[in-house]
Amino acid sequence: MDKTMCGAPVDLSFRSLSRLTGFDLHHSFSKYAWTETPRSSLRPLKKNSESKYLSRALRLSNNSIIDLCDLHQTVSYFLAEPSSLAWLDLSFNKLSHIDKVLCELHGLRVLYLHGNNISALSEVDRLGVLPHLHSVTLHGNPIETNKTYRNRVISALPQLKTMDFSAVTQQERVLAKLWHQSNSRCRSSRKSLH
C-alpha cells in the first residue's frame, strides 16, 4: 500500500447534498458534491500536482443523496487514485437500494450504509462481489426489522469481520451458513412443487 495514499478522508458530510454531480434538469438549484470543498480535519488533506486528494476514503454521510449514478465521476473528481477507494461512508442519506455502482469498487474494504431507506434484504447480495469488503453497516434501514437480517447479511458476505460496528463471531458464521443451507433447500423444494 502506498503510504502517500493513507491521508485523511475526503469529507463532504453535512453539506445538504442531494446529488453527486450537478447535471440534473429537474433540480437545477440542488447542491451537489463537486461544488463543495471538503471539510478540514486534524489530519490535513494532501493533494497531488493535479489538485486531487491523496486519500483512500470518502465521506458523504448526513446528506440527502437519493442515488449513486454519478459515484464513479465523483470519486474520480476528488481522489488521485479512484480505484484505491477503500472506505466509503454513505450513512444517513436517502438511498433506497444498494446501487450496482458500489459493486464496481473492487478495493472497497469498509462501507457505511446505515441510516438510509434500504428495504429489500436481497439488495445486500449484490455486495458479495466485493472481495475485500470486511466491514459493513446497514442498521437503521428498514431491512433491519427482518428477523433474518443478521444471518442473511453474514451469509451473503461471509468475509465480513464486522457488521453494524459489531464483530462477526465464528458462531454467527456457522449459524449463517446453516441458515443459508436451510433456505436453499426450502427454495429448491418450493420450486420442485411448482
Salt bridges, closest charged atoms under 4 A:
ASP11 OD2 - ARG59 NH1 3.29
ASP24 OD2 - ARG19 NE 3.39
ASP24 OD2 - HIS27 ND1 2.54
GLU36 OE1 - ARG15 NH1 2.94
GLU36 OE2 - LYS31 NZ 3.63
ASP67 OD2 - ARG19 NH1 3.86
ASP99 OD2 - HIS97 NE2 3.78
GLU104 OE1 - HIS72 NE2 2.67
GLU123 OE1 - ARG126 NH1 3.33
ASP125 OD2 - ARG152 NH2 2.75
ASP164 OD1 - HIS139 ND1 3.11
GLU172 OE2 - ARG150 NE 2.46
